[in-house]
Structures are given as C-alpha cells and as structure tokens.
Amino acid sequence: MSYRGSWARRGEWLELTPGKALTGLTDRDEATDKWLTDTVFMPEKLAKKLRHNGGIQWRGDRLRLSLFPSREAGIEPIWAELDVLYEDDFCLVVNKPAGMAVHPDDRGNETTLNHAVAAYYEASGTEAAVRHIHRLDKDTTGPVLYAKNEYAQLKLDEAMRKKEIVRIYAALVQGRVSPDLKVIDLPIGRDRHHAQRRRVSLTGQHAVTRILDAEVYREASLLYLSLETGRTHQIRVHLSHMGHAILGDSLYGGYSVSFDRQALHGARLCFAHPFTGEEVEIEAPWPDDLIRLKEQMASKPFPR
C-alpha cells in the first residue's frame, strides 16, 4: 500500500496537498498523524520520529515531510563505472557486474558496489546513506535495489519480508533439465567440511526455488528461476543437488567450459514503488560473456 495522490519534492521536504480532510481542522496534529499512517501508509516508527524532530510541518494547505534530509553515505566513496537501470528520489537500481561484491567483507580490501554507489551519490550531489535492500553473490550479475531515504528503506525492507519483491534469475546449467522439474523444496544448511559452501540438509533452513521456464540444449539448459526464500547460495545449492550444477560454478561442481564464474544472472527485478505504489519492472541486460556462453551451448547440435 502506498500513496496515490500528488506530491512534489522541495529540497529535503516532500510536499503533499491533503485537501479538506485536514486543512479545515483547528488542531491538525492528531488527524495528520492518522492521515499519514492510513492514507500515505507511512511506517508508524518513522511518523513518530518525524513528529519528534519537527519533520512534519504545514505551509498553508501544503503538508511538508522531511523525508530527504542530508545523510552521510556511511561508506568511503570509491569511483567505479556504474550501469544505472533506474533512479528517482526514492530508489536506485544498479546492474552489478561480475567479480564485485555488494558490500565489504571482514577484510574490506576491495572496491564493492556500495563503494561505487557512494561515489555516484557524491558525484551527483545526492546526500544519502547507501542502503542496499538485497544482495547478489560476488560473481552473479544483475540488478541490485537501493533505498535513497529512510522511508524507502522501511517500505522496501517490509516488502522483502513479505516476499513482494520479485527477482527472476537466468542460469545456464549442466545437462538437459526435465520439464517435470518445476519446484525444488529442500532445506539448506552449512557444509561442515567447507566454510564457504552450503548444502541440502534435513536440519537446514526451509528453501524453495521455482523453475519458471526452460530452454533445453544438447548438453545444457537455460533456466529462468524465482526464489520463495533467500538462503545463501540457494539457486546454486538446489541446482547442484538435482544434478544440474550451474556452468562455471566450481564450488558446487559446475564444469568450467572456459567460463570462470557461475553462469547466473539476475534477469528481472519487479517491485512496488515505495511511495507511489506503481509497479516497477527492471530488465537487466545480460553480460557479454554470458551471451557468448548461451550461444555456444545453443549451437551444439543434438545427436541424430
């Protein structure tokens, strides 16, 4: 649920025109707070914070909300080329390249997507904290969603919890996948023998992967998948367990075929805009190396 009325940004302020529902009242504070939660669908936590900090003001018939205060990025800006797929006052979507982590690890000695987003904000004059809503594995390509203010973060985090943000992945896998394989519902836990690996385990966390569509080649298959859960390495673990490891995924048994990373790409991202509620659908272009691998697999003739 999101606000469907007219609005405009003025610096750090978002201006709304509620109309007669509020402007004719003598004491508007309580009614305004109720209107914000019932009509604008503002998280109660943020509404209370804004009220306490003077972030809710009236200017004539306009209601002003301090939704865009200046914030430090929270991470060092380090310039790297970014492929921006979508941006407005509330959200940013970036097409993550292969070989770049979303955020720093404990060692913190490499440039991550968050570093690059901080530099992008700095260059564009955006004074916002870097807040990623979801992640991708280091060698997986595709769209990563960022919230540009606290309002958007709260709304998008809630949408993630409710599984309302849809991510469609494309994976090139070993072997010819049966058309009967539609759902992989197997729990995933840590591998006691390998710190980085996960495995299917009866004592693991509930995990469900859905296969939405498939193209079957002679030695491989192209799958389009969605996740009902977001376990670490979920697609990679599930497909490997079913005998269809992702090509190039040496951690889970995928042969290299001269491809030095897992052939996995976030092809599409769909979410309701955190303020307007409008459906946003992002298609992420395939990287060149994955296009070449697909063409290589698709060109191998079937045996007569």
N, C-alpha and C positions, 0 to 999 in steps of 0.2 A: 504494500500500500504506500502510495506517495502522493505528493501534492500535484493537482492538475490545473491550478489557477495560474494567473500571470505573475511574473516576477522579473526583477532586474538586479544586477549586481552593481553596487556603488563602492568601489574600494573594498574595505573589509566587511561591508554591510550587504546583506541581501534584503531587498525591499519588496514587500507584498502589499496588496490592497485588499484587505478582508471584506470591505463593504459594510453595509448596515448591521451585519451580525455583531460587530464590535464598535464601530465608530460612534454610535449613538449612546453608548453607555457612559455613566458618570465615573464609576470605578471599573476600569477595564482590566486590571491586572489578573484577577482570578479567571475572568472569562477568556482573556488572551491565552493564559496557560492551558486552559481546557481546549481552546481552538487549535493551539499548536499541536497538542497530542492527538486530537480527534480528527482534524482536517488536514494538517500538514504532516501528520504521523511522525512528529519529531520524537526521538527516544526521550523518555522521561528524565533519564540521567542528564542528558545534555540540556534539556529545557531548564532544569533546576540550576545547572551550572551557569547558564547564560543569565538567568534571573539574578543569581547571587552576584555576578560580576558586572552587572549593568549592560549586558549584551542584548537586552530586549528594550527597544525604545519606540516611541511614537513621534512622528513628524507629520502633523496634520492628519490626513486619512491614511498615511502610509505606516505600516509596521516594519521596523528595521531590526534585523537579526545579525549579530556579529558572528557570522559563520566562516569568515575568511581572515581571521587575524594573522599577523605575521608570525611565522614559526621557523625555527632553525631546522635544517634538513635532518640533523641527527646523525649524519654520516659524512665523511670527507668527500667533497666533490672531486671526482677524477674523470676527465673527459674521455669518452669513447663514443663512437658513432652509434646512434640510436635509430631504429626503424619504428617511428611512432605511427600506430594504426588508428588511434582515436584519442581525442583530448577535448575536454571542456573545463568549466570551472570546478567540477566535482571529481572527475575521473581522468585517468591516463591509462592507455593500453599500449604496451611496447612489445614488439616481436623479438623475443630473446634469441640470440644466436647460440650456436653450439659452442661448448667449451667455456661458457661463462656462467658462474653460479649466480643465483638471485641475490643472496646475501652473504656476508663474510662468514667463514667458519672460525673455529677456535684459533687457527694460525693467523688468519686475517692478513695474508701477504699477497693477495691478488685483487685485481680490479673486478668488482661484481656489478651486476645490473643496478643494484641500489646506488653504488658509487656513481655510475653513469647517469642515473636519473637525477641525483643530487646536482651534478654538473649541468644537466639540461635545465633544471629549475633555475639554477644560478644564472645561466646564460639568457634565459627568457624572462628574468625578473620575477619569477614565481617564488614567493617566500612561504614555502610549505614544507612540512615534515615528509620524509619519504616513508610511505606506508604501503607495503605490498599486501594484497589480500590473499593471494595463494602463491604457490611456488611450482617450479619445474625442476627436474633433475638437471645437473650441470650440462650434460650432453644432449638433452632434449630441447628441441626448438619449439617456438610458438608464443602465443600471446600471454603476457602477464599483466594483471589488473592492479592499478594503484589508486588509492583514495587520496584526494588532494586536500581534504579537511576532515575534522573530527566527525562531523555529521555523516559524510560519505563513508567513513571507516565504520562507524557504528552500524549503519544500514547494510553495508555490503558484508560485514562480518556476520550479521544476523542472517542474511541471505545465504551465505556459505553454510552456516549451521543448519539451515532448513533445506539445504540441497537445492536451492533455487537458482544457483549459478551453474550453467551447463557448459561443460568442456568436452569437445569432441576431439579425439586423437586419431591420427593415422599411423599405422605401424606396418612395416614390411617384415614378415615373419617367415621362418623356415617351414617348408612343407606345404601341402595342399590341405587347407582347413576345411573340415566337413561343414556342409550347410546346416547340419543339425546342431552345431555348436553355437548357441545364442547367448548363454549366460554362464559365467564362471563364478560360483558362490562357494568360496573356500577361505577359511581363516588364515591370516598371515601373522607370523611371529618372527623373532630374531633367529638368526642362524648361530648356534653356539660355537661353531667351528670357524666362523668368518665374521669379523666385526662389521664389515660393510654390507654383507648380504642379508636378505630376508628369505624366508621360506614358508611354504604352506605348512601349517602346524595346527593340530587339533586344539592346542591351548592358546592359539594366537587370537588376534582381533578379527571380528567379523569384516569380511571384504567381498564386495560384489562388483564384477566387471561385466558389462553388456557389449556384445558384438552387434553392431547396428547394420553393417553391410560388409561385403567382401568381394574382392576380385581374385580369382584363383589362377595362378600361372603354373608352369611346369614344375618348378622347384620351390616356389614361394607363394605367398598370398599377401594381398594388401587388405588390411582390416581397418574398419572405422569403429571406434570404441567409445563408450562413455563409462563413467565411474559413478556408482552409487555411494561409494565410500572413498576416502582419500588416504589410504595407507601408503607408507614409504615403499617406492618401487612396485606398487601394486600391479600395474599392467605387465611389467617385466616378469614379476614372480609368477603371476597367473598363467601367462602365455608359455613360459618356460616349463611350468609344471604340466601343462597339457601337451607338451611335446612340440610346441611351436615357438621356440625362443626367437626373440627379435633379432634380425640380422645385425651383425656387428656388436652385439651385446655380450662381450666376452665374460662378464661377471656372471651371467646366467646361461652360458652355453651356446650363445649365438655365434656361428662361424663368421669369419671376417668378410669374405668376398671383397677384399680390398677396401673395406669400409671400417674405419677405426672408431666408430661410436655406435650406440644403439640407433637403429633406423626408426625413430619415434618422433612424431611432430604433433604439436597442438594445432589442429587444423581450424578449429572454430571455437569461439567464446560467445556465449549468449547470457545476458543479464538484464534485469530491470534497472533502469537508471535510478540511482538512489533518491533523487529529488522529484523528478517528473513522473517516474513510473513507466516511461516509454521503454519498449523493448529495444535493446541494443544488441546487434549481431555483428561480430567481427570475424572476418575470414583472414587467416594469416597465410601469406604466400609461402609455398614450400621453398626450402633452401636448395640451391643448385645441386649440391652433392646428392640429396635425396631424390631429386628429379631424375638424375642420371642413373641412380641405382634402380629406381622403378622401371625406367626404360630398358635397362639391362635385363631385369627379371621378366618383364612382359615380352621381350623379344625372343626369348628362348622357345623354340617350337616344341610342341608336345610330340612324344614318340608315336610313330604310326603303328 
